[in-house]
Amino acid sequence: SAETIVDRAMELDHIGGTFGGNKKPAPFIQLCLKLLQIQPEKEIVVEFIKNEDFKYVRALGAFYMRMVGKPIDVYQYLEPLLNDYRKLRLITGNQMASHTKRDLKRPERMAWAGYTILYMDDFIDQLLTEDMVLDIALPTLPKRINLEDTGVLQP
């Protein structure tokens, strides 16, 4: 249910698509898949996005909204997040991490799991402007200027 996903999302300490030599899915993407399976109401996803205490819950809600939301909702709920400048840890599969820092309790942090820093506003900007984010092909989002010209969005 959505409550258990919120609990799991509060435990996240990084975002990411796939990593490692065998392209293992990161926990962030696994939670996105679970959201796609249960299809929560829009209000629940909006609460994810409005959560200011847990940045990874907010990132999860924003990513899910970009995957399934209508273009008007995507712009309406994601653009205010461009003012959030918190750091996010992004797991990458193309960097070799130090063998001395292996965490055997968390296999996703093994040798092929390097991390980089990404800011929330950069992540939201990627969601609004790019078609491929975190190794996931997203639906095409119409340009904001086109929606403004048709009168759907306010300038």
N, C-alpha and C positions, 0 to 999 in steps of 0.2 A: 504494500500500500504506500501511499505518498508519505505517511508518517515515518515508515522505516527508511525510505529513501532520504528523508530529511536527516534522520539520525546518522545514516551512512555518509551523507554529504558533509555533515559537521566534522566527521573524522578525516576528511580529505586534507592532504597537505601539499598537493600539487595538481596541476591539470596536465592533460596530454592526450594524444591520440593513440598511437602505437609506438612501441620502442623495442629495441633489441634486435638481434640477428633474425629471429623468427617472427618479428612484428607482433609481439604480445600486446593485447589491448590494455591500456592504462585503466585504473579504477574509475577515473572521471568518465571515460567513454563507456565503461560498463554500466555506470549509473544512468547515462544518457539513454542507453539501450533499454534499461529497465523502465525509464520514463516513457519511452516510445511504446513499450508493451502495455503499461497500465493506462496510458492516455489520461493524465489528470486534467481536471477542469482548468480553464484559463485563469481563474482567480487564484488557484494554488500556485501556478507558475509565476503569477504576478507577485505573490508573497515571497517566493524564492528570490525574485529580482529585487524586491524592496528590502530584503534582509541586509542590514548594514553591519551586523555583528560578525557574520561568517562570510568572508570574501569568496570562498570556493562554492558556497551555496548560491551566492549571487551569480557567479560565473556559470554554474550549472544551469540556473534558470534562464540566463541570457542565451546560452548556447541552445537550449531546448526551444526557447521562443523563436530563435532564428531558424531552427530546423522546421518547425511546424506552424509558426504564426503567420497571420496575414501581414502583408507589407505595411499596412497602416499601423498595426499593433507593434510590429518590429521597430519601426521608427519611433513610435510613441513611447515605448517602454525602454528601449535600448539607448536612445540619444541622451537621456539624463545621466546615464552611467559614464558618459565621456568625461564627467567631472570627478570621477573616482580615480585617484592616482595611487592606489595601493599596489604593492608588489605581489605578483603571482609567480610561483615556481612552475616552470614548464619542463616536463620530462622529455628528453630527446633521445632518440635511439641511434644517433649517428656520432656520439662522442663517447670515448672510452673513459669511464670513471676510474678512480684509483682503487686498486685491489685492497688497499689497507683499510678502506672505509666501507667494506661490505657489511651489510646488515642481513644476517641469515634469517632473521624473523620476517623480513619483508623482501621476498625474492625480486620484486620489481626494482629494487635498489641494487641489483647485482652489477656486474662489470659493464654491461652495455647501457646502463641507465645514467646518463649524464643529465645535468639540470642547467637551465638558463633562467634568467630573470626576465619576466614580461610584466608590464604594467597593465592594470585593468583597463585604462583608457585605450591602450594599444590593442588589447584583445577585443574590445568592443568595436574599435575602428576596423579591425580585420573582419569581424562579423558583418559589419555594415558595408564593406567595400569589396571583399573577396568572395570568390565562389568555392574556395577550398581552404578549410580551417581545421587544424588538428587532424589531418589526413582524412577528413570527411568532406565529400562533395555536397555542398549546400544547394538548396533550390535558388534559382536566379531571383535576385531582388531588384525590382525596378529602381531606377535612379530617383533620388528624392526630388530633384528638379522636375521630373516628369509628373510625379504625384502632385507637386505644387501647381504645375500648369493646368492640370485637370481639375483642380480645386478640392482634391481629396485631403491634402494636408495643408496646414497653415504655414506660411513662410517663416 
